[in-house]
Amino acid sequence: MKLLRWILLPLIAVLAMALAVANRSYVTFGFDPFDVETPALAIDAPLFLIVLVSMLIGILAGGAGAWAQARRKAARHKASGPAEGRLPALRQIDQD
């Protein structure tokens, strides 16, 4: 798994740098879905910045979701009692 990470992370970094170099022109990112021509709230930013910030927000949201799921799972495991997490053979010994 670590080898896969060492292979994929540099590849993703190189692709992100290529994206940044290829998309340096400014675009208007509007937050007003009703007025496309002159939005009430808009940002002029390079396209690569919008894409990379969107990716960062997605990564952070996914990490927060995974963290919350792990906390719920740990709380469920803790509340289930000591015999629930044991191997089936040990549970059978406890029941005898």
C-alpha positions as CSV (number, residue, x, y, z in Angstrom):
1,M,0.0,0.0,0.0
2,K,2.8,2.4,0.8
3,L,4.5,1.6,-2.5
4,L,1.3,2.5,-4.3
5,R,1.2,5.8,-2.4
6,W,4.8,6.5,-3.4
7,I,4.0,5.8,-7.0
8,L,0.7,7.7,-7.2
9,L,1.4,10.8,-5.2
10,P,4.3,12.1,-7.4
11,L,2.2,11.3,-10.5
12,I,-0.7,13.4,-9.1
13,A,1.7,16.2,-8.2
14,V,3.1,16.3,-11.7
15,L,-0.4,16.3,-13.2
16,A,-1.4,19.1,-10.9
17,M,1.6,21.2,-12.0
18,A,0.9,20.5,-15.6
19,L,-2.7,21.7,-15.0
20,A,-1.4,24.8,-13.4
21,V,0.9,25.6,-16.3
22,A,-1.6,24.9,-19.0
23,N,-4.5,26.9,-17.4
24,R,-3.1,30.2,-16.4
25,S,-5.8,32.4,-18.0
26,Y,-8.3,34.2,-15.9
27,V,-12.0,33.1,-15.8
28,T,-15.0,34.6,-14.0
29,F,-16.3,32.2,-11.4
30,G,-19.8,33.4,-10.6
31,F,-21.9,32.4,-7.6
32,D,-25.2,33.8,-9.0
33,P,-27.1,31.1,-11.0
34,F,-29.8,33.5,-12.1
35,D,-27.7,36.2,-13.8
36,V,-25.0,34.7,-16.0
37,E,-23.9,37.9,-17.7
38,T,-23.4,40.1,-14.7
39,P,-23.5,38.0,-11.5
40,A,-24.0,39.7,-8.2
41,L,-21.1,37.8,-6.6
42,A,-18.2,36.7,-8.8
43,I,-14.4,36.1,-8.6
44,D,-11.9,36.5,-11.4
45,A,-9.3,33.9,-10.8
46,P,-7.0,31.6,-12.9
47,L,-8.7,28.4,-13.9
48,F,-6.1,26.2,-12.2
49,L,-6.7,27.9,-8.9
50,I,-10.4,27.2,-9.0
51,V,-9.8,23.6,-10.0
52,L,-7.1,23.0,-7.3
53,V,-9.2,24.7,-4.5
54,S,-12.2,22.6,-5.5
55,M,-10.0,19.5,-5.3
56,L,-8.7,20.6,-1.9
57,I,-12.3,21.1,-0.6
58,G,-13.3,17.7,-1.8
59,I,-10.3,16.0,-0.1
60,L,-11.0,17.8,3.1
61,A,-14.7,16.9,3.0
62,G,-13.9,13.2,2.2
63,G,-11.4,13.2,5.1
64,A,-13.9,14.7,7.5
65,G,-16.5,12.1,6.4
66,A,-14.0,9.2,6.9
67,W,-13.0,10.6,10.3
68,A,-16.6,10.9,11.4
69,Q,-17.4,7.4,10.3
70,A,-14.3,6.0,12.2
71,R,-15.4,7.8,15.3
72,R,-19.0,6.4,15.1
73,K,-17.5,2.9,14.5
74,A,-15.2,3.2,17.5
75,A,-18.0,4.4,19.7
76,R,-20.2,1.5,18.6
77,H,-17.4,-0.9,19.2
78,K,-16.7,0.5,22.7
79,A,-20.4,0.5,23.6
80,S,-20.9,-3.1,22.4
81,G,-18.9,-4.5,25.3
82,P,-15.6,-6.5,25.6
83,A,-16.8,-9.8,24.3
84,E,-18.1,-8.4,21.0
85,G,-14.6,-7.6,19.6
86,R,-13.1,-11.0,20.4
87,L,-12.5,-13.9,18.1
88,P,-15.4,-16.4,17.8
89,A,-13.4,-19.1,19.6
90,L,-12.9,-16.9,22.6
91,R,-16.6,-15.9,22.6
92,Q,-17.4,-19.6,22.7
93,I,-15.1,-20.1,25.7
94,D,-16.7,-17.2,27.5
95,Q,-20.2,-18.7,27.0
96,D,-19.2,-22.1,28.5
